[in-house]
Amino acid sequence: MNPPTTPYADAWEGFWRDAPPEEGAVFWDAPPERTGAVHLPLFGPYFDSELPVVDLGCGNGTVTRFLARRYERVVGVDVSAAAIERARDAGAGSGAGSGAGSGAGAGSGPLAAPEFRQLDAVDPAAAAGLGAELGGDTDVYVRGVLHQCAPGDRARIAASVAALAGERGRAFVVEPAEAGGVALAALMRRPEGPPPALAAVFAHGITPMEMPDESVPELFRDAGLDVLARGAVPLALTVPGPDGAPAELPSNWLVAGRNG
């Protein structure tokens, strides 16, 4: 697979190399019953069961393993080699479908073990190469990737998603809404200090950035995809909010693909 192409790749490598191994230690690594299972009713009607699924920005593979309980071929990709190593180790250590929680397929075991590859999503040529290797069109799952990358890379990531989707594939994308920035700032300003899981993100030079709500659909339209559906859904986090309950960020989702 092509090597990473942006300086941000080094930040992600350092983050995943240093991240604690304990469950829930990574800021956005909420369990699948609060992530994939919540999203499944939104993208399920659009994904084609005959197509492979690519989990773009898979991190340690938590959601990838959930998707493998629903779809026959699932490939998690991430810019970080350390993240991919963790994802592979987690699958080998606890079963490919472990941690899937509730949702379709839960309890029945994975349809097939998920695969994991290192891939820099800002390289559309590399994404197109992966798509060709997988047989052409794929469905793509993208959660919270765009707001954590350099603004200049977002259009290239959208182009990579379009390359993977091809003619038949669909992309499910969920990103924090503009209002999510307010919630994130409140976590950073807690009197006792920001949650360690959030502080670790900033410590590695990864800066979550606000994105205008309409900028995400525009990115995918500019990449040649139509927005087929959209709405709002909370983005689950692993840290407690002010009331002690697991925190969530207001977020928007869309399904994109070539319509006809």
C-alpha positions in Angstrom: 0.0 0.0 0.0 1.2 3.5 -0.7 3.0 5.3 2.2 1.3 8.2 4.0 1.7 11.5 2.2 1.0 14.3 4.7 2.6 15.6 7.9 -0.6 14.9 9.8 0.2 11.2 9.3 3.1 11.6 11.8 0.7 13.1 14.4 -1.7 10.1 14.0 1.2 7.7 14.2 2.4 9.2 17.5 -1.2 9.3 18.9 -1.8 5.6 18.3 1.6 4.6 19.4 1.1 6.3 22.7 -2.6 5.7 23.3 -3.4 3.6 26.4 -4.6 0.1 25.5 -7.5 0.1 27.9 -11.0 0.0 26.5 -12.5 3.5 26.3 -9.1 5.3 26.7 -9.4 6.9 23.2 -11.7 9.9 23.1 -14.0 8.7 20.3 -13.6 4.9 20.7 -17.1 4.4 22.1 -18.6 0.9 22.1 -20.4 -0.2 18.9 -23.8 -0.1 20.5 -23.4 3.7 20.7 -21.7 4.0 17.3 -22.1 1.4 14.5 -25.4 0.0 15.8 -26.9 3.5 16.0 -25.8 4.3 12.5 -26.8 1.0 11.0 -30.5 2.0 10.5 -29.3 5.1 8.7 -26.9 3.6 6.2 -28.3 0.0 6.1 -31.0 0.7 3.5 -28.4 2.2 1.2 -25.5 -0.2 1.5 -25.4 -3.1 -0.9 -24.9 -6.5 0.8 -23.0 -7.7 -2.3 -20.4 -4.9 -2.0 -17.3 -4.8 0.2 -17.4 -2.2 3.0 -14.4 0.1 3.7 -14.2 1.6 7.2 -12.2 4.7 6.4 -10.2 6.0 9.4 -10.8 2.8 11.3 -8.4 3.4 14.2 -8.2 0.3 16.4 -11.0 -1.4 14.4 -13.8 -1.3 17.0 -16.5 -0.4 14.4 -14.8 -2.4 11.7 -15.4 -5.6 13.7 -19.0 -4.6 14.3 -19.5 -4.1 10.5 -18.0 -7.6 9.9 -21.0 -9.1 11.7 -23.2 -7.6 9.0 -21.3 -7.6 5.8 -19.3 -10.3 4.1 -16.1 -8.4 3.4 -15.1 -5.5 5.5 -11.7 -3.7 5.2 -10.6 -1.1 7.8 -8.1 1.4 6.6 -6.1 4.0 8.6 -3.2 6.3 7.9 -1.4 5.0 11.1 0.5 1.8 11.1 0.3 1.7 14.9 -3.5 1.8 14.6 -3.6 -1.0 12.1 -1.4 -3.1 14.3 -3.8 -2.6 17.2 -6.8 -3.4 15.1 -5.2 -6.7 13.9 -4.1 -7.6 17.4 -7.6 -6.9 18.8 -9.2 -9.1 16.2 -6.7 -11.9 16.8 -6.9 -11.6 20.6 -10.7 -11.6 21.1 -12.3 -12.8 17.9 -13.0 -10.9 14.7 -16.5 -9.9 15.9 -15.8 -9.2 19.5 -17.2 -6.1 21.1 -20.0 -5.8 18.5 -22.7 -5.3 21.1 -26.2 -4.9 19.9 -27.4 -4.5 16.4 -27.8 -6.6 13.3 -25.8 -9.8 13.4 -24.8 -9.4 17.0 -24.5 -12.8 18.7 -24.2 -14.7 15.5 -20.5 -14.1 14.9 -18.7 -12.3 12.0 -19.6 -13.3 8.5 -15.9 -13.1 7.8 -12.8 -11.8 9.6 -12.3 -8.1 8.8 -9.1 -7.1 7.0 -7.0 -4.1 8.0 -4.7 -2.0 5.7 -2.6 1.1 6.1 -3.8 3.8 3.7 -3.6 7.5 3.6 -7.1 8.8 2.6 -5.7 12.0 1.3 -4.3 10.0 -1.6 -7.2 9.3 -4.0 -4.9 7.2 -6.3 -4.2 4.9 -3.4 -7.9 4.7 -2.6 -8.7 3.9 -6.2 -6.1 1.2 -6.1 -7.7 -0.4 -3.1 -11.1 -0.2 -4.7 -9.8 -1.9 -7.8 -8.3 -4.6 -5.6 -11.6 -5.2 -3.9 -13.3 -5.6 -7.2 -14.6 -2.2 -8.1 -17.3 -0.3 -6.2 -17.4 -0.4 -2.4 -19.6 1.0 0.4 -17.7 3.4 2.7 -18.2 4.2 6.4 -16.6 7.4 7.6 -17.0 8.6 11.2 -15.4 11.8 12.5 -12.5 11.9 10.1 -12.9 15.1 8.2 -12.9 17.5 11.2 -9.7 16.0 12.6 -7.6 16.5 9.4 -6.0 19.5 7.9 -8.6 21.7 6.1 -6.7 21.4 2.8 -6.9 17.6 2.9 -10.7 17.4 3.1 -11.4 17.6 -0.6 -8.8 14.9 -1.3 -10.4 12.7 1.3 -13.8 13.2 -0.3 -12.2 12.3 -3.6 -10.9 9.1 -2.1 -14.4 8.3 -0.8 -15.8 8.9 -4.3 -13.1 6.7 -5.8 -13.9 3.9 -3.5 -17.7 4.2 -4.0 -17.4 4.1 -7.8 -20.7 3.9 -9.6 -22.7 1.6 -7.3 -21.3 2.2 -3.8 -22.6 4.5 -1.1 -20.8 6.5 1.6 -22.1 7.1 5.1 -20.4 10.1 6.6 -20.9 11.5 10.1 -19.1 14.6 11.4 -19.6 16.9 14.4 -22.0 19.8 13.7 -21.0 23.4 14.2 -22.7 23.2 17.6 -20.3 20.3 18.4 -17.5 22.9 18.7 -19.3 24.5 21.6 -19.6 21.2 23.4 -16.0 20.4 22.8 -14.9 23.8 24.1 -16.9 23.2 27.3 -15.1 19.9 27.8 -11.7 21.7 27.4 -12.7 24.4 29.9 -13.8 22.1 32.7 -12.6 23.4 36.1 -10.7 20.2 36.8 -9.1 20.4 33.3 -10.0 18.6 30.1 -10.5 14.8 30.2 -7.2 13.0 29.7 -8.5 11.3 26.6 -9.2 14.7 25.0 -6.0 16.3 26.2 -4.1 13.5 24.5 -5.5 14.4 21.1 -4.3 18.0 21.3 -1.0 16.9 22.9 -0.2 15.0 19.6 -0.9 18.0 17.4 -4.3 16.8 16.3 -6.7 19.7 16.5 -10.4 19.1 16.0 -11.7 22.0 13.9 -15.2 23.4 13.5 -16.7 22.8 10.0 -19.7 24.8 8.7 -22.6 22.3 8.5 -23.0 22.8 4.8 -19.4 22.3 4.0 -19.5 18.5 4.3 -22.3 17.9 1.7 -20.5 20.4 -0.5 -17.3 18.4 -0.3 -19.0 15.3 -1.6 -20.9 17.1 -4.3 -17.7 18.6 -5.5 -16.2 15.1 -5.6 -19.0 14.0 -7.9 -21.4 12.3 -5.5 -25.0 13.1 -4.8 -26.3 13.5 -1.3 -29.0 10.9 -1.1 -30.0 11.4 2.6 -29.0 13.4 5.5 -29.9 14.2 9.1 -28.6 14.6 12.7 -27.3 12.0 15.1 -25.2 12.3 18.3 -21.5 11.4 18.0 -20.7 9.2 20.9 -17.6 9.9 23.0 -15.9 7.9 25.8 -15.7 10.7 28.4 -18.4 11.7 30.9 -20.3 14.9 30.3 -21.2 17.5 33.0 -24.0 15.3 34.2 -21.8 12.2 34.5 -23.4 10.5 31.5 -21.3 9.5 28.5 -20.7 12.7 26.5 -22.0 13.2 22.9 -21.3 15.8 20.3 -24.1 17.2 18.1 -23.3 15.8 14.7 -24.7 15.5 11.1 -24.7 12.5 8.9 -25.2 12.0 5.2 -25.3 9.2 2.6 -23.7 10.0 -0.7 -23.4 8.2 -4.0 -23.9 8.5 -7.7 -27.6 8.7 -8.3 -28.2 6.8 -11.6 
